Amino acid sequence: MNCWHCDRPAHGVCQFCGRAVCKSHAQTMPHVVAVYRSKAGNPMVIATDNALHCGVCHPKDDPIQLDSLDE
């Protein structure tokens, strides 16, 4: 697979959209890995700080409400 930007061999894929990127074009940003409720019923998130990002896609800045979690 080749880099979306330069068509050279890629070293990974964007965690947000799946585009391939090489080391020169790779960026990072926080990524939510999982969302769940604690035993007390509180919404919890497992996140990573340095997920691979292509720099092309635009993950939403504002959270999106998941109504199905309120049931």
DAZI-V340286 format. One record per residue. RES is the residue in one small letter. OMEGA is omega in degrees with one decimal (* if undefined). NEAR is the number of other ideal C-beta (glycine too) atoms within 12 Angstrom. Layout:
# DAZI-V340286
res=RES omega=OMEGA near=NEAR
res=RES omega=OMEGA near=NEAR
This chain:
# DAZI-V340286
res=m omega=-178.3 near=16
res=n omega=-179.1 near=16
res=c omega=177.9 near=24
res=w omega=-175.0 near=26
res=h omega=-168.1 near=20
res=c omega=177.6 near=17
res=d omega=171.6 near=14
res=r omega=-179.7 near=16
res=p omega=-179.9 near=15
res=a omega=178.3 near=24
res=h omega=179.0 near=19
res=g omega=179.9 near=25
res=v omega=179.0 near=23
res=c omega=178.8 near=31
res=q omega=-175.2 near=26
res=f omega=-176.4 near=23
res=c omega=178.3 near=19
res=g omega=176.8 near=17
res=r omega=177.9 near=25
res=a omega=178.3 near=25
res=v omega=174.9 near=33
res=c omega=-179.6 near=25
res=k omega=-179.0 near=17
res=s omega=-176.0 near=17
res=h omega=-178.7 near=27
res=a omega=173.8 near=27
res=q omega=176.5 near=26
res=t omega=173.3 near=20
res=m omega=-179.9 near=22
res=p omega=-178.6 near=19
res=h omega=176.3 near=21
res=v omega=-179.1 near=22
res=v omega=-178.1 near=14
res=a omega=174.9 near=12
res=v omega=-179.3 near=17
res=y omega=175.4 near=16
res=r omega=176.7 near=15
res=s omega=177.8 near=11
res=k omega=178.3 near=7
res=a omega=178.4 near=8
res=g omega=-179.8 near=10
res=n omega=175.9 near=11
res=p omega=-178.8 near=17
res=m omega=179.8 near=16
res=v omega=169.0 near=18
res=i omega=-176.2 near=14
res=a omega=173.5 near=15
res=t omega=-176.8 near=16
res=d omega=-169.2 near=14
res=n omega=176.4 near=14
res=a omega=179.9 near=22
res=l omega=-179.5 near=29
res=h omega=-176.8 near=28
res=c omega=-176.2 near=30
res=g omega=-179.7 near=22
res=v omega=-178.3 near=19
res=c omega=-176.1 near=19
res=h omega=175.0 near=13
res=p omega=-176.2 near=21
res=k omega=176.1 near=10
res=d omega=-178.2 near=8
res=d omega=178.1 near=7
res=p omega=176.2 near=12
res=i omega=-178.7 near=12
res=q omega=176.2 near=10
res=l omega=-176.2 near=14
res=d omega=-177.1 near=7
res=s omega=177.9 near=8
res=l omega=-178.7 near=16
res=d omega=-177.1 near=9
res=e omega=* near=6
